[in-house]
């Protein structure tokens, strides 16, 4: 693993769900994270509304297009604010 990469604690595959379920379930999973934990959210397309909401809530996240959909990895910071 390269420096700065985050390792998902769990994977949430939402590729088969219709909107707004992927957004709802992804936000529920993110809110349930403890400090320092991560989740990888798999969707069938880039989840623009999820990314906007994560940025608004000051979560650290990385997105990556894949042949089978889109991966967004979200980390909850160790101390209340943004993750490093």
N, C-alpha and C positions, 0 to 999 in steps of 0.2 A: 504494500500500500504506500502510495506517495504521501509526503507531508502535506497536510491540509485537507486530504480526503476524509470523508466521513463514512463510517461503516454503519449500515442500517441495523437497528435492533430487530426490526420485523418488516415484513413486506405486506402491503395491502394492495391486492390486485382488483382494480375497479373497472377493468376494460370492458366488461360485459353489461355494465349498468347504464341506464338512460339518465340524462340530466333531470333533476339536479342532484341525484343520489351520489355521484362521485365527489362533488364538492362537499356535500353534507357529511359523508362518511370520512372523507379526508380531514376535514376540520375537527370532527369528533376525535379522530385518532391523534391528531396533533395536540389538541387540548389535553388529552389523557397522558401525554408524555411527561415523565419526571425530568428534572433538570439533568442535562447531559445526554439524554436518550435521543435516539433517532428512529425515523420510520421512512421507508421507501414506498411511495405511492405510484402505482402503475395505472396509466389511463390510455385510452385509445387515441388520444390527440393531446396537443399541448394544452394544459389546463390554465388558460389565461386568468380566469376569475379566481382560481385558487392562488396563483402566484400574486395577484394583486392583494388578496386578503392576507396572505402570509407576510407580504411586505408591510402592509398596514399594521399588522400585529407585531412587527419587528422580529419575525423568526428568520433564522439563517436557513436558506434552502438553495439547492442546486438542481437544475433541470437538464435533461439530456434526451434528445430524440433518438429513438431506436427503431429498427425495422418492424418490431411488433407493437409499437406504440410510443409512449413517452414516460420517462421516469423522473419523478421529483423526490429528492431526498431532503428531509426536513430534520433539523436538530433544534432541540430546546436548549437554550443557554443554561450554563451552570448557575448564573446569578441574575435572575430577574430581567436583565436587559438583553441586548442583541448578543448572539454568540460570536466568538472571535472569528 
